[in-house]
Amino acid sequence: MKIATLFAAIMALAQSVSAHYTFQQFSVGSTKYPVFQYIQQNLNYNSPVTGAGSMFLPRKNLVY
């Protein structure tokens, strides 16, 4: 029962925490590839979405 309670608490906390990072350069070992080679460039960079009319949002995720 303790494990189930601990698991439920961890899952509740995990849902409330989210983070992201946008990688710009890919490297393997000591080899560094040019910026955005093998990585798709993020079109909105790290700026927040300020409106529901943003063209970067899929239509199914809009909130009215």
Secondary structure, DSSP 8 states (H G I E B T S, - for coil): -HHHHHHHHHHHHHHH----------EETTEE--TTSSS---TTTT-----TT-TTS-GGG---
